[in-house]
């Protein structure tokens, strides 16, 4: 595990704060993804929101629909904003790479654009852990920026960042290798509402943890 990545990611999102929500919170594809997720959930589902940010739109949408949300974010500023904006959810400031996750403890897991400052090995390892944290039949939604880049220096909304990602087909393969079946794919270009932003590709994968096959 690269111990330096979490402090760097926390510093970036501490600096962005509510500005991140203003830039990305109105994404039609993100809201459409949440509607699709809600259609899959049974009442009172327990949902893990990885990289929960300000709590909006993901945790806010899910709690408004009556679901039990645990949000995890490495940024203390984001967690403070989320706790004030979505008090119905349980937000924890933690590094998801090191956070204990019990097997089959969630009905759904959301991972909206929160892997990009992890190495490829860390992303793949986390996907396996998140798949195991889902109950059989549970839903996982993963969104990323599908680019074939590894530890590349860039600027994101005025903040220096180092980004790692996969090409779309490789990311989809990593999700499947984690034990998830892909049930829906959406790929598009999105321009964040920020003066320094440029159009960027977004990939949304809706997945399911399969029920174990009977043996014997």
Secondary structure, 3 states (H helix, E strand, C coil): CCHHHHHHHHHHHHHHCHHHHHHHCCCHHHHHHHHHHHHHCCCCCEEEEECCCCCCCHHHHHHHCCCEEEEEECCHHHHHHHHHHCCCCEEEECCCCCCCCCCCCEEEEEEECCCCCCCHHHHHHHHHHHHHHEEEEEEEEEEECCCCCCCEEEEECCEEEEECCCCHHHHHHHHHHCCEEEEEEEEEEECCCCCCCCCEEEEEEEEEECCCCCCC
